[in-house]
């Protein structure tokens, strides 16, 4: 399931790959997935939640000014 059905297909595919790799290799994400699995969530629902988390991380990184001293 893509995060935004009308959005960029390549970006959605990349986001899915990042989520899958994090579920496989990232310790915190593994713990999160195990906790969600214990709650009865399906793998598909867990991937969707992880994708949303990744998008929030990317958005905050993009919105953060690169050179804060030059803004003032």
ChimeraX attribute file (.defattr): number of C-alpha atoms within 10 A of each C-alpha:
attribute: neighborCount
match mode: 1-to-1
recipient: residues
	/A:1	11
	/A:2	15
	/A:3	18
	/A:4	10
	/A:5	9
	/A:6	7
	/A:7	10
	/A:8	11
	/A:9	13
	/A:10	9
	/A:11	13
	/A:12	17
	/A:13	14
	/A:14	11
	/A:15	18
	/A:16	20
	/A:17	13
	/A:18	15
	/A:19	22
	/A:20	16
	/A:21	11
	/A:22	17
	/A:23	20
	/A:24	12
	/A:25	10
	/A:26	12
	/A:27	11
	/A:28	11
	/A:29	17
	/A:30	14
	/A:31	12
	/A:32	15
	/A:33	22
	/A:34	15
	/A:35	13
	/A:36	16
	/A:37	14
	/A:38	10
	/A:39	9
	/A:40	10
	/A:41	13
	/A:42	13
	/A:43	12
	/A:44	10
	/A:45	15
	/A:46	19
	/A:47	18
	/A:48	17
	/A:49	17
	/A:50	22
	/A:51	21
	/A:52	15
	/A:53	13
	/A:54	16
	/A:55	14
	/A:56	12
	/A:57	11
	/A:58	11
	/A:59	11
	/A:60	10
	/A:61	11
	/A:62	10
	/A:63	8
	/A:64	9
	/A:65	11
	/A:66	10
	/A:67	8
	/A:68	8
	/A:69	7
	/A:70	7
	/A:71	7
	/A:72	5
